[in-house]
């Protein structure tokens, strides 16, 4: 019974996270493509986008490495660019818009996602103490000490 409960909790957690991650996409689509933006479309795009992004990234980096050899930084850069273009294409098709608006939706979604993350971190820090960024700056002081010990 414990395994079934764990599976149900995991599925419910994934759906909740999926809905939360879809909010920035929905907000940015409302701003840039208002008449075609619905929360359902945002959830579909949010589900399909990372799957296609990962697939294109893995395939493109494999094929590029076969073509040009072991130049890791170039391979990774080209893979990220190709995968990002495909991700924008998913936004373009999902919200029935052009390339520029689709890129805008992606960029605004990233900005909104970061803003929501900062707000969540700040609110969490108000109620749960000693979570990064902690008030004592022990993490920062540890990094400074490590830097001075290693480089000086």
N, CA, C and O atoms as a GROMACS GRO file, in nm:
protein
  608
    1UNK      N    1   0.081  -0.120   0.000
    1UNK     CA    2   0.000   0.000   0.000
    1UNK      C    3   0.086   0.126   0.000
    1UNK      O    4   0.048   0.228  -0.057
    2UNK      N    5   0.201   0.117   0.064
    2UNK     CA    6   0.290   0.233   0.071
    2UNK      C    7   0.340   0.272  -0.068
    2UNK      O    8   0.352   0.391  -0.099
    3UNK      N    9   0.368   0.172  -0.152
    3UNK     CA   10   0.415   0.202  -0.287
    3UNK      C   11   0.307   0.273  -0.368
    3UNK      O   12   0.336   0.367  -0.442
    4UNK      N   13   0.184   0.229  -0.355
    4UNK     CA   14   0.075   0.294  -0.427
    4UNK      C   15   0.054   0.437  -0.379
    4UNK      O   16   0.033   0.528  -0.460
    5UNK      N   17   0.062   0.457  -0.248
    5UNK     CA   18   0.048   0.592  -0.193
    5UNK      C   19   0.161   0.682  -0.242
    5UNK      O   20   0.138   0.798  -0.275
    6UNK      N   21   0.282   0.629  -0.248
    6UNK     CA   22   0.397   0.707  -0.297
    6UNK      C   23   0.380   0.745  -0.443
    6UNK      O   24   0.412   0.857  -0.482
    7UNK      N   25   0.329   0.654  -0.522
    7UNK     CA   26   0.306   0.681  -0.664
    7UNK      C   27   0.199   0.789  -0.680
    7UNK      O   28   0.214   0.880  -0.762
    8UNK      N   29   0.091   0.778  -0.604
    8UNK     CA   30  -0.017   0.878  -0.611
    8UNK      C   31   0.034   1.015  -0.568
    8UNK      O   32   0.003   1.116  -0.632
    9UNK      N   33   0.112   1.019  -0.460
    9UNK     CA   34   0.168   1.147  -0.414
    9UNK      C   35   0.263   1.205  -0.518
    9UNK      O   36   0.262   1.326  -0.542
   10UNK      N   37   0.344   1.120  -0.580
   10UNK     CA   38   0.437   1.167  -0.683
   10UNK      C   39   0.361   1.224  -0.803
   10UNK      O   40   0.399   1.328  -0.855
   11UNK      N   41   0.255   1.157  -0.846
   11UNK     CA   42   0.177   1.206  -0.959
   11UNK      C   43   0.110   1.338  -0.927
   11UNK      O   44   0.112   1.431  -1.007
   12UNK      N   45   0.050   1.348  -0.808
   12UNK     CA   46  -0.014   1.473  -0.766
   12UNK      C   47   0.090   1.585  -0.757
   12UNK      O   48   0.062   1.698  -0.799
   13UNK      N   49   0.208   1.555  -0.704
   13UNK     CA   50   0.314   1.656  -0.694
   13UNK      C   51   0.359   1.703  -0.832
   13UNK      O   52   0.380   1.823  -0.852
   14UNK      N   53   0.373   1.610  -0.926
   14UNK     CA   54   0.413   1.648  -1.062
   14UNK      C   55   0.308   1.737  -1.128
   14UNK      O   56   0.344   1.833  -1.196
   15UNK      N   57   0.181   1.708  -1.108
   15UNK     CA   58   0.075   1.791  -1.167
   15UNK      C   59   0.077   1.930  -1.106
   15UNK      O   60   0.059   2.029  -1.176
   16UNK      N   61   0.098   1.938  -0.974
   16UNK     CA   62   0.104   2.069  -0.907
   16UNK      C   63   0.223   2.149  -0.959
   16UNK      O   64   0.209   2.267  -0.989
   17UNK      N   65   0.340   2.086  -0.968
   17UNK     CA   66   0.459   2.156  -1.019
   17UNK      C   67   0.438   2.198  -1.164
   17UNK      O   68   0.476   2.308  -1.203
   18UNK      N   69   0.376   2.111  -1.244
   18UNK     CA   70   0.347   2.142  -1.383
   18UNK      C   71   0.257   2.265  -1.394
   18UNK      O   72   0.280   2.352  -1.477
   19UNK      N   73   0.154   2.272  -1.309
   19UNK     CA   74   0.065   2.388  -1.310
   19UNK      C   75   0.138   2.514  -1.267
   19UNK      O   76   0.119   2.621  -1.326
   20UNK      N   77   0.223   2.504  -1.165
   20UNK     CA   78   0.298   2.621  -1.117
   20UNK      C   79   0.395   2.670  -1.224
   20UNK      O   80   0.408   2.791  -1.244
   21UNK      N   81   0.463   2.580  -1.291
   21UNK     CA   82   0.558   2.618  -1.395
   21UNK      C   83   0.487   2.675  -1.517
   21UNK      O   84   0.546   2.752  -1.593
   22UNK      N   85   0.362   2.638  -1.537
   22UNK     CA   86   0.284   2.690  -1.650
   22UNK      C   87   0.238   2.834  -1.628
   22UNK      O   88   0.206   2.903  -1.725
   23UNK      N   89   0.234   2.880  -1.506
   23UNK     CA   90   0.186   3.015  -1.477
   23UNK      C   91   0.268   3.123  -1.547
   23UNK      O   92   0.209   3.211  -1.610
   24UNK      N   93   0.403   3.121  -1.540
   24UNK     CA   94   0.479   3.224  -1.612
   24UNK      C   95   0.457   3.223  -1.763
   24UNK      O   96   0.452   3.328  -1.827
   25UNK      N   97   0.442   3.103  -1.820
   25UNK     CA   98   0.416   3.094  -1.964
   25UNK      C   99   0.280   3.153  -1.996
   25UNK      O  100   0.266   3.225  -2.095
   26UNK      N  101   0.181   3.125  -1.914
   26UNK     CA  102   0.047   3.178  -1.935
   26UNK      C  103   0.046   3.330  -1.922
   26UNK      O  104  -0.016   3.399  -2.003
   27UNK      N  105   0.114   3.382  -1.821
   27UNK     CA  106   0.120   3.528  -1.802
   27UNK      C  107   0.187   3.595  -1.922
   27UNK      O  108   0.137   3.694  -1.974
   28UNK      N  109   0.301   3.540  -1.965
   28UNK     CA  110   0.372   3.602  -2.078
   28UNK      C  111   0.291   3.589  -2.207
   28UNK      O  112   0.293   3.680  -2.290
   29UNK      N  113   0.221   3.478  -2.225
   29UNK     CA  114   0.137   3.463  -2.344
   29UNK      C  115   0.019   3.559  -2.340
   29UNK      O  116  -0.023   3.612  -2.443
   30UNK      N  117  -0.036   3.582  -2.220
   30UNK     CA  118  -0.145   3.680  -2.206
   30UNK      C  119  -0.098   3.820  -2.244
   30UNK      O  120  -0.173   3.897  -2.305
   31UNK      N  121   0.025   3.852  -2.208
   31UNK     CA  122   0.079   3.984  -2.239
   31UNK      C  123   0.105   3.998  -2.389
   31UNK      O  124   0.074   4.102  -2.447
   32UNK      N  125   0.160   3.895  -2.452
   32UNK     CA  126   0.206   3.908  -2.591
   32UNK      C  127   0.113   3.848  -2.696
   32UNK      O  128   0.118   3.888  -2.813
   33UNK      N  129   0.028   3.754  -2.658
   33UNK     CA  130  -0.063   3.692  -2.756
   33UNK      C  131  -0.198   3.669  -2.689
   33UNK      O  132  -0.246   3.556  -2.682
   34UNK      N  133  -0.258   3.774  -2.641
   34UNK     CA  134  -0.370   3.767  -2.548
   34UNK      C  135  -0.489   3.685  -2.597
   34UNK      O  136  -0.548   3.611  -2.518
   35UNK      N  137  -0.527   3.696  -2.721
   35UNK     CA  138  -0.650   3.629  -2.762
   35UNK      C  139  -0.635   3.477  -2.773
   35UNK      O  140  -0.734   3.404  -2.767
   36UNK      N  141  -0.515   3.430  -2.789
   36UNK     CA  142  -0.493   3.286  -2.801
   36UNK      C  143  -0.433   3.224  -2.676
   36UNK      O  144  -0.400   3.105  -2.676
   37UNK      N  145  -0.419   3.300  -2.573
   37UNK     CA  146  -0.354   3.251  -2.451
   37UNK      C  147  -0.458   3.200  -2.352
   37UNK      O  148  -0.542   3.275  -2.303
   38UNK      N  149  -0.450   3.072  -2.325
   38UNK     CA  150  -0.532   3.014  -2.219
   38UNK      C  151  -0.439   2.933  -2.129
   38UNK      O  152  -0.330   2.894  -2.170
   39UNK      N  153  -0.484   2.909  -2.009
   39UNK     CA  154  -0.401   2.833  -1.916
   39UNK      C  155  -0.382   2.690  -1.967
   39UNK      O  156  -0.276   2.631  -1.946
   40UNK      N  157  -0.484   2.635  -2.032
   40UNK     CA  158  -0.472   2.500  -2.088
   40UNK      C  159  -0.364   2.493  -2.195
   40UNK      O  160  -0.284   2.399  -2.197
   41UNK      N  161  -0.362   2.592  -2.284
   41UNK     CA  162  -0.255   2.596  -2.387
   41UNK      C  163  -0.119   2.611  -2.322
   41UNK      O  164  -0.022   2.548  -2.364
   42UNK      N  165  -0.111   2.695  -2.221
   42UNK     CA  166   0.016   2.713  -2.152
   42UNK      C  167   0.063   2.582  -2.090
   42UNK      O  168   0.182   2.552  -2.093
   43UNK      N  169  -0.028   2.504  -2.034
   43UNK     CA  170   0.010   2.376  -1.975
   43UNK      C  171   0.057   2.278  -2.082
   43UNK      O  172   0.152   2.203  -2.060
   44UNK      N  173  -0.010   2.277  -2.197
   44UNK     CA  174   0.032   2.188  -2.305
   44UNK      C  175   0.171   2.226  -2.355
   44UNK      O  176   0.258   2.140  -2.371
   45UNK      N  177   0.191   2.355  -2.378
   45UNK     CA  178   0.321   2.403  -2.425
   45UNK      C  179   0.429   2.374  -2.320
   45UNK      O  180   0.541   2.336  -2.355
   46UNK      N  181   0.396   2.391  -2.194
   46UNK     CA  182   0.491   2.366  -2.087
   46UNK      C  183   0.525   2.217  -2.077
   46UNK      O  184   0.636   2.182  -2.038
   47UNK      N  185   0.431   2.131  -2.112
   47UNK     CA  186   0.458   1.987  -2.109
   47UNK      C  187   0.538   1.942  -2.232
   47UNK      O  188   0.632   1.864  -2.220
   48UNK      N  189   0.500   1.993  -2.349
   48UNK     CA  190   0.563   1.948  -2.473
   48UNK      C  191   0.701   2.011  -2.492
   48UNK      O  192   0.794   1.945  -2.539
   49UNK      N  193   0.715   2.140  -2.456
   49UNK     CA  194   0.840   2.212  -2.479
   49UNK      C  195   0.965   2.145  -2.424
   49UNK      O  196   1.059   2.122  -2.500
   50UNK      N  197   0.970   2.113  -2.296
   50UNK     CA  198   1.091   2.050  -2.241
   50UNK      C  199   1.122   1.913  -2.300
   50UNK      O  200   1.239   1.876  -2.313
   51UNK      N  201   1.017   1.838  -2.336
   51UNK     CA  202   1.040   1.706  -2.396
   51UNK      C  203   1.109   1.722  -2.531
   51UNK      O  204   1.209   1.656  -2.559
   52UNK      N  205   1.055   1.810  -2.615
   52UNK     CA  206   1.113   1.833  -2.747
   52UNK      C  207   1.251   1.898  -2.734
   52UNK      O  208   1.343   1.863  -2.808
   53UNK      N  209   1.265   1.994  -2.640
   53UNK     CA  210   1.394   2.059  -2.616
   53UNK      C  211   1.500   1.953  -2.584
   53UNK      O  212   1.608   1.954  -2.642
   54UNK      N  213   1.469   1.864  -2.491
   54UNK     CA  214   1.565   1.760  -2.450
   54UNK      C  215   1.599   1.668  -2.566
   54UNK      O  216   1.716   1.636  -2.588
   55UNK      N  217   1.498   1.627  -2.640
   55UNK     CA  218   1.520   1.539  -2.754
   55UNK      C  219   1.611   1.604  -2.857
   55UNK      O  220   1.707   1.542  -2.903
   56UNK      N  221   1.582   1.727  -2.895
   56UNK     CA  222   1.663   1.798  -2.994
   56UNK      C  223   1.804   1.822  -2.942
   56UNK      O  224   1.901   1.807  -3.016
   57UNK      N  225   1.816   1.857  -2.814
   57UNK     CA  226   1.949   1.882  -2.756
   57UNK      C  227   2.034   1.755  -2.761
   57UNK      O  228   2.150   1.760  -2.802
   58UNK      N  229   1.978   1.643  -2.720
   58UNK     CA  230   2.054   1.517  -2.718
   58UNK      C  231   2.092   1.474  -2.859
   58UNK      O  232   2.207   1.438  -2.884
   59UNK      N  233   1.997   1.477  -2.951
   59UNK     CA  234   2.024   1.435  -3.090
   59UNK      C  235   2.123   1.530  -3.156
   59UNK      O  236   2.218   1.485  -3.220
   60UNK      N  237   2.101   1.661  -3.142
   60UNK     CA  238   2.189   1.757  -3.211
   60UNK      C  239   2.331   1.753  -3.156
   60UNK      O  240   2.426   1.758  -3.234
   61UNK      N  241   2.348   1.743  -3.025
   61UNK     CA  242   2.485   1.736  -2.972
   61UNK      C  243   2.554   1.607  -3.014
   61UNK      O  244   2.674   1.606  -3.038
   62UNK      N  245   2.478   1.498  -3.024
   62UNK     CA  246   2.538   1.372  -3.070
   62UNK      C  247   2.582   1.382  -3.215
   62UNK      O  248   2.693   1.342  -3.250
   63UNK      N  249   2.495   1.437  -3.300
   63UNK     CA  250   2.529   1.449  -3.442
   63UNK      C  251   2.641   1.550  -3.465
   63UNK      O  252   2.730   1.526  -3.547
   64UNK      N  253   2.638   1.661  -3.394
   64UNK     CA  254   2.744   1.762  -3.410
   64UNK      C  255   2.878   1.706  -3.364
   64UNK      O  256   2.980   1.732  -3.427
   65UNK      N  257   2.879   1.630  -3.255
   65UNK     CA  258   3.006   1.573  -3.208
   65UNK      C  259   3.061   1.472  -3.308
   65UNK      O  260   3.183   1.458  -3.321
   66UNK      N  261   2.974   1.400  -3.377
   66UNK     CA  262   3.021   1.309  -3.481
   66UNK      C  263   3.081   1.387  -3.598
   66UNK      O  264   3.178   1.342  -3.660
   67UNK      N  265   3.023   1.502  -3.628
   67UNK     CA  266   3.067   1.581  -3.744
   67UNK      C  267   3.195   1.658  -3.717
   67UNK      O  268   3.281   1.665  -3.805
   68UNK      N  269   3.210   1.717  -3.598
   68UNK     CA  270   3.325   1.805  -3.575
   68UNK      C  271   3.423   1.754  -3.471
   68UNK      O  272   3.525   1.818  -3.445
   69UNK      N  273   3.394   1.642  -3.411
   69UNK     CA  274   3.488   1.588  -3.312
   69UNK      C  275   3.457   1.636  -3.172
   69UNK      O  276   3.345   1.677  -3.141
   70UNK      N  277   3.558   1.629  -3.088
   70UNK     CA  278   3.540   1.655  -2.945
   70UNK      C  279   3.571   1.800  -2.909
   70UNK      O  280   3.672   1.829  -2.844
   71UNK      N  281   3.486   1.892  -2.952
   71UNK     CA  282   3.498   2.033  -2.914
   71UNK      C  283   3.376   2.067  -2.830
   71UNK      O  284   3.277   2.122  -2.880
   72UNK      N  285   3.384   2.033  -2.702
   72UNK     CA  286   3.269   2.032  -2.614
   72UNK      C  287   3.195   2.165  -2.606
   72UNK      O  288   3.072   2.167  -2.614
   73UNK      N  289   3.266   2.275  -2.590
   73UNK     CA  290   3.197   2.404  -2.574
   73UNK      C  291   3.119   2.441  -2.701
   73UNK      O  292   3.007   2.492  -2.691
   74UNK      N  293   3.175   2.418  -2.816
   74UNK     CA  294   3.105   2.447  -2.942
   74UNK      C  295   2.985   2.354  -2.960
   74UNK      O  296   2.878   2.398  -3.001
   75UNK      N  297   3.003   2.228  -2.928
   75UNK     CA  298   2.894   2.130  -2.941
   75UNK      C  299   2.778   2.169  -2.850
   75UNK      O  300   2.663   2.170  -2.893
   76UNK      N  301   2.809   2.199  -2.725
   76UNK     CA  302   2.704   2.235  -2.629
   76UNK      C  303   2.635   2.365  -2.669
   76UNK      O  304   2.512   2.376  -2.659
   77UNK      N  305   2.712   2.462  -2.715
   77UNK     CA  306   2.652   2.591  -2.756
   77UNK      C  307   2.557   2.573  -2.873
   77UNK      O  308   2.446   2.625  -2.872
   78UNK      N  309   2.601   2.500  -2.974
   78UNK     CA  310   2.513   2.476  -3.090
   78UNK      C  311   2.391   2.394  -3.050
   78UNK      O  312   2.281   2.420  -3.099
   79UNK      N  313   2.408   2.297  -2.963
   79UNK     CA  314   2.295   2.217  -2.916
   79UNK      C  315   2.193   2.300  -2.842
   79UNK      O  316   2.072   2.283  -2.863
   80UNK      N  317   2.238   2.390  -2.756
   80UNK     CA  318   2.147   2.476  -2.681
   80UNK      C  319   2.073   2.570  -2.776
   80UNK      O  320   1.953   2.590  -2.761
   81UNK      N  321   2.144   2.628  -2.872
   81UNK     CA  322   2.080   2.720  -2.968
   81UNK      C  323   1.973   2.646  -3.049
   81UNK      O  324   1.862   2.696  -3.065
   82UNK      N  325   2.007   2.529  -3.102
   82UNK     CA  326   1.909   2.454  -3.181
   82UNK      C  327   1.789   2.412  -3.096
   82UNK      O  328   1.674   2.423  -3.140
   83UNK      N  329   1.815   2.366  -2.975
   83UNK     CA  330   1.706   2.324  -2.887
   83UNK      C  331   1.618   2.444  -2.848
   83UNK      O  332   1.496   2.431  -2.840
   84UNK      N  333   1.679   2.560  -2.824
   84UNK     CA  334   1.602   2.680  -2.790
   84UNK      C  335   1.514   2.724  -2.908
   84UNK      O  336   1.401   2.766  -2.888
   85UNK      N  337   1.568   2.713  -3.030
   85UNK     CA  338   1.487   2.747  -3.149
   85UNK      C  339   1.366   2.654  -3.160
   85UNK      O  340   1.256   2.698  -3.196
   86UNK      N  341   1.385   2.527  -3.131
   86UNK     CA  342   1.274   2.433  -3.136
   86UNK      C  343   1.174   2.463  -3.024
   86UNK      O  344   1.053   2.450  -3.043
   87UNK      N  345   1.225   2.503  -2.907
   87UNK     CA  346   1.137   2.540  -2.796
   87UNK      C  347   1.052   2.661  -2.835
   87UNK      O  348   0.932   2.665  -2.805
   88UNK      N  349   1.113   2.759  -2.900
   88UNK     CA  350   1.038   2.875  -2.948
   88UNK      C  351   0.935   2.832  -3.053
   88UNK      O  352   0.824   2.886  -3.057
   89UNK      N  353   0.972   2.735  -3.136
   89UNK     CA  354   0.876   2.684  -3.235
   89UNK      C  355   0.753   2.622  -3.166
   89UNK      O  356   0.641   2.637  -3.215
   90UNK      N  357   0.775   2.554  -3.055
   90UNK     CA  358   0.663   2.497  -2.978
   90UNK      C  359   0.572   2.611  -2.929
   90UNK      O  360   0.450   2.599  -2.934
   91UNK      N  361   0.631   2.719  -2.881
   91UNK     CA  362   0.552   2.836  -2.840
   91UNK      C  363   0.479   2.895  -2.959
   91UNK      O  364   0.363   2.934  -2.948
   92UNK      N  365   0.546   2.903  -3.073
   92UNK     CA  366   0.487   2.959  -3.195
   92UNK      C  367   0.363   2.879  -3.235
   92UNK      O  368   0.258   2.936  -3.263
   93UNK      N  369   0.376   2.748  -3.238
   93UNK     CA  370   0.263   2.663  -3.275
   93UNK      C  371   0.156   2.660  -3.167
   93UNK      O  372   0.036   2.664  -3.197
   94UNK      N  373   0.199   2.653  -3.042
   94UNK     CA  374   0.104   2.642  -2.931
   94UNK      C  375   0.015   2.764  -2.915
   94UNK      O  376  -0.103   2.751  -2.881
   95UNK      N  377   0.071   2.881  -2.939
   95UNK     CA  378  -0.007   3.005  -2.922
   95UNK      C  379  -0.043   3.069  -3.055
   95UNK      O  380  -0.096   3.180  -3.058
   96UNK      N  381  -0.016   2.998  -3.167
   96UNK     CA  382  -0.052   3.044  -3.301
   96UNK      C  383  -0.005   3.188  -3.324
   96UNK      O  384  -0.085   3.278  -3.352
   97UNK      N  385   0.124   3.208  -3.311
   97UNK     CA  386   0.181   3.341  -3.325
   97UNK      C  387   0.307   3.332  -3.411
   97UNK      O  388   0.344   3.224  -3.455
   98UNK      N  389   0.372   3.445  -3.434
   98UNK     CA  390   0.493   3.447  -3.514
   98UNK      C  391   0.617   3.416  -3.430
   98UNK      O  392   0.610   3.397  -3.308
   99UNK      N  393   0.731   3.412  -3.499
   99UNK     CA  394   0.856   3.379  -3.432
   99UNK      C  395   0.896   3.483  -3.327
   99UNK      O  396   0.942   3.448  -3.219
  100UNK      N  397   0.878   3.611  -3.360
  100UNK     CA  398   0.919   3.717  -3.267
  100UNK      C  399   0.835   3.712  -3.139
  100UNK      O  400   0.888   3.720  -3.029
  101UNK      N  401   0.704   3.700  -3.154
  101UNK     CA  402   0.618   3.691  -3.035
  101UNK      C  403   0.647   3.563  -2.956
  101UNK      O  404   0.646   3.564  -2.832
  102UNK      N  405   0.672   3.454  -3.026
  102UNK     CA  406   0.704   3.328  -2.957
  102UNK      C  407   0.833   3.343  -2.876
  102UNK      O  408   0.841   3.296  -2.762
  103UNK      N  409   0.933   3.408  -2.935
  103UNK     CA  410   1.058   3.433  -2.862
  103UNK      C  411   1.031   3.526  -2.744
  103UNK      O  412   1.086   3.508  -2.636
  104UNK      N  413   0.947   3.626  -2.766
  104UNK     CA  414   0.910   3.717  -2.657
  104UNK      C  415   0.839   3.644  -2.544
  104UNK      O  416   0.867   3.669  -2.427
  105UNK      N  417   0.748   3.553  -2.580
  105UNK     CA  418   0.678   3.475  -2.477
  105UNK      C  419   0.779   3.393  -2.397
  105UNK      O  420   0.769   3.385  -2.274
  106UNK      N  421   0.875   3.331  -2.466
  106UNK     CA  422   0.975   3.251  -2.396
  106UNK      C  423   1.060   3.336  -2.302
  106UNK      O  424   1.085   3.298  -2.188
  107UNK      N  425   1.104   3.452  -2.350
  107UNK     CA  426   1.190   3.538  -2.269
  107UNK      C  427   1.113   3.597  -2.152
  107UNK      O  428   1.163   3.600  -2.039
  108UNK      N  429   0.991   3.645  -2.177
  108UNK     CA  430   0.911   3.700  -2.068
  108UNK      C  431   0.877   3.591  -1.967
  108UNK      O  432   0.874   3.617  -1.846
  109UNK      N  433   0.850   3.469  -2.014
  109UNK     CA  434   0.822   3.358  -1.922
  109UNK      C  435   0.941   3.330  -1.831
  109UNK      O  436   0.924   3.302  -1.712
  110UNK      N  437   1.061   3.336  -1.886
  110UNK     CA  438   1.181   3.316  -1.805
  110UNK      C  439   1.193   3.426  -1.700
  110UNK      O  440   1.223   3.399  -1.584
  111UNK      N  441   1.168   3.550  -1.741
  111UNK     CA  442   1.178   3.664  -1.647
  111UNK      C  443   1.072   3.650  -1.537
  111UNK      O  444   1.102   3.669  -1.419
  112UNK      N  445   0.948   3.617  -1.575
  112UNK     CA  446   0.841   3.601  -1.476
  112UNK      C  447   0.873   3.484  -1.382
  112UNK      O  448   0.849   3.493  -1.262
  113UNK      N  449   0.927   3.375  -1.437
  113UNK     CA  450   0.964   3.260  -1.356
  113UNK      C  451   1.069   3.297  -1.252
  113UNK      O  452   1.059   3.256  -1.137
  114UNK      N  453   1.169   3.374  -1.293
  114UNK     CA  454   1.273   3.419  -1.200
  114UNK      C  455   1.213   3.511  -1.093
  114UNK      O  456   1.246   3.499  -0.975
  115UNK      N  457   1.126   3.602  -1.135
  115UNK     CA  458   1.063   3.693  -1.038
  115UNK      C  459   0.980   3.615  -0.936
  115UNK      O  460   0.987   3.643  -0.816
  116UNK      N  461   0.903   3.517  -0.982
  116UNK     CA  462   0.825   3.435  -0.889
  116UNK      C  463   0.918   3.358  -0.796
  116UNK      O  464   0.890   3.345  -0.676
  117UNK      N  465   1.028   3.307  -0.849
  117UNK     CA  466   1.125   3.235  -0.766
  117UNK      C  467   1.186   3.322  -0.658
  117UNK      O  468   1.205   3.278  -0.545
  118UNK      N  469   1.217   3.447  -0.692
  118UNK     CA  470   1.273   3.541  -0.594
  118UNK      C  471   1.171   3.571  -0.486
  118UNK      O  472   1.204   3.574  -0.368
  119UNK      N  473   1.046   3.594  -0.526
  119UNK     CA  474   0.941   3.622  -0.427
  119UNK      C  475   0.922   3.501  -0.335
  119UNK      O  476   0.911   3.518  -0.213
  120UNK      N  477   0.918   3.382  -0.391
  120UNK     CA  478   0.903   3.262  -0.308
  120UNK      C  479   1.021   3.247  -0.213
  120UNK      O  480   1.002   3.212  -0.096
  121UNK      N  481   1.142   3.273  -0.262
  121UNK     CA  482   1.260   3.263  -0.175
  121UNK      C  483   1.255   3.365  -0.062
  121UNK      O  484   1.288   3.333   0.052
  122UNK      N  485   1.214   3.487  -0.093
  122UNK     CA  486   1.205   3.591   0.011
  122UNK      C  487   1.097   3.559   0.114
  122UNK      O  488   1.118   3.576   0.235
  123UNK      N  489   0.982   3.513   0.067
  123UNK     CA  490   0.875   3.477   0.160
  123UNK      C  491   0.917   3.356   0.244
  123UNK      O  492   0.891   3.352   0.364
  124UNK      N  493   0.981   3.259   0.183
  124UNK     CA  494   1.030   3.143   0.257
  124UNK      C  495   1.130   3.185   0.363
  124UNK      O  496   1.128   3.133   0.474
  125UNK      N  497   1.217   3.278   0.329
  125UNK     CA  498   1.318   3.325   0.423
  125UNK      C  499   1.255   3.399   0.542
  125UNK      O  500   1.312   3.402   0.650
  126UNK      N  501   1.138   3.460   0.521
  126UNK     CA  502   1.070   3.527   0.632
  126UNK      C  503   1.019   3.427   0.736
  126UNK      O  504   1.022   3.454   0.856
  127UNK      N  505   0.973   3.312   0.688
  127UNK     CA  506   0.910   3.215   0.779
  127UNK      C  507   1.002   3.101   0.821
  127UNK      O  508   0.986   3.045   0.929
  128UNK      N  509   1.098   3.067   0.738
  128UNK     CA  510   1.190   2.959   0.768
  128UNK      C  511   1.330   3.019   0.770
  128UNK      O  512   1.383   3.058   0.666
  129UNK      N  513   1.389   3.026   0.888
  129UNK     CA  514   1.519   3.091   0.901
  129UNK      C  515   1.633   2.996   0.863
  129UNK      O  516   1.617   2.874   0.862
  130UNK      N  517   1.746   3.056   0.833
  130UNK     CA  518   1.869   2.985   0.796
  130UNK      C  519   1.855   2.903   0.669
  130UNK      O  520   1.913   2.795   0.656
  131UNK      N  521   1.778   2.955   0.576
  131UNK     CA  522   1.772   2.896   0.443
  131UNK      C  523   1.843   2.994   0.350
  131UNK      O  524   1.833   3.116   0.369
  132UNK      N  525   1.913   2.944   0.250
  132UNK     CA  526   1.982   3.038   0.161
  132UNK      C  527   1.884   3.132   0.096
  132UNK      O  528   1.777   3.084   0.056
  133UNK      N  529   1.908   3.257   0.080
  133UNK     CA  530   2.022   3.329   0.135
  133UNK      C  531   1.998   3.357   0.283
  133UNK      O  532   1.900   3.422   0.320
  134UNK      N  533   2.089   3.308   0.367
  134UNK     CA  534   2.070   3.326   0.511
  134UNK      C  535   2.114   3.465   0.554
  134UNK      O  536   2.190   3.533   0.485
  135UNK      N  537   2.066   3.504   0.669
  135UNK     CA  538   2.091   3.640   0.717
  135UNK      C  539   2.234   3.662   0.764
  135UNK      O  540   2.281   3.776   0.767
  136UNK      N  541   2.304   3.556   0.799
  136UNK     CA  542   2.440   3.570   0.849
  136UNK      C  543   2.543   3.583   0.738
  136UNK      O  544   2.659   3.615   0.763
  137UNK      N  545   2.501   3.559   0.615
  137UNK     CA  546   2.591   3.558   0.500
  137UNK      C  547   2.704   3.457   0.518
  137UNK      O  548   2.816   3.480   0.473
  138UNK      N  549   2.674   3.345   0.586
  138UNK     CA  550   2.776   3.243   0.607
  138UNK      C  551   2.819   3.182   0.475
  138UNK      O  552   2.936   3.146   0.458
  139UNK      N  553   2.727   3.169   0.381
  139UNK     CA  554   2.762   3.114   0.251
  139UNK      C  555   2.859   3.207   0.179
  139UNK      O  556   2.959   3.161   0.124
  140UNK      N  557   2.830   3.335   0.179
  140UNK     CA  558   2.916   3.433   0.114
  140UNK      C  559   3.052   3.438   0.184
  140UNK      O  560   3.156   3.440   0.118
  141UNK      N  561   3.052   3.442   0.317
  141UNK     CA  562   3.179   3.450   0.388
  141UNK      C  563   3.260   3.322   0.369
  141UNK      O  564   3.383   3.327   0.364
  142UNK      N  565   3.194   3.208   0.358
  142UNK     CA  566   3.265   3.082   0.330
  142UNK      C  567   3.330   3.086   0.193
  142UNK      O  568   3.444   3.041   0.177
  143UNK      N  569   3.259   3.140   0.094
  143UNK     CA  570   3.316   3.150  -0.041
  143UNK      C  571   3.433   3.247  -0.044
  143UNK      O  572   3.534   3.221  -0.111
  144UNK      N  573   3.420   3.358   0.028
  144UNK     CA  574   3.531   3.454   0.033
  144UNK      C  575   3.652   3.391   0.100
  144UNK      O  576   3.764   3.408   0.053
  145UNK      N  577   3.630   3.319   0.210
  145UNK     CA  578   3.741   3.252   0.278
  145UNK      C  579   3.806   3.149   0.188
  145UNK      O  580   3.929   3.140   0.182
  146UNK      N  581   3.726   3.070   0.118
  146UNK     CA  582   3.778   2.970   0.026
  146UNK      C  583   3.861   3.038  -0.083
  146UNK      O  584   3.969   2.991  -0.118
  147UNK      N  585   3.810   3.148  -0.136
  147UNK     CA  586   3.881   3.221  -0.242
  147UNK      C  587   4.016   3.274  -0.190
  147UNK      O  588   4.118   3.259  -0.257
  148UNK      N  589   4.015   3.336  -0.073
  148UNK     CA  590   4.139   3.393  -0.020
  148UNK      C  591   4.238   3.285   0.018
  148UNK      O  592   4.359   3.303   0.001
  149UNK      N  593   4.191   3.171   0.069
  149UNK     CA  594   4.279   3.061   0.104
  149UNK      C  595   4.343   3.000  -0.020
  149UNK      O  596   4.461   2.964  -0.019
  150UNK      N  597   4.265   2.989  -0.127
  150UNK     CA  598   4.314   2.922  -0.246
  150UNK      C  599   4.401   3.013  -0.333
  150UNK      O  600   4.506   2.970  -0.381
  151UNK      N  601   4.359   3.137  -0.354
  151UNK     CA  602   4.428   3.225  -0.446
  151UNK      C  603   4.530   3.318  -0.384
  151UNK      O  604   4.616   3.370  -0.455
  152UNK      N  605   4.523   3.342  -0.254
  152UNK     CA  606   4.613   3.438  -0.194
  152UNK      C  607   4.722   3.372  -0.114
  152UNK      O  608   4.807   3.440  -0.056
   0.00000   0.00000   0.00000
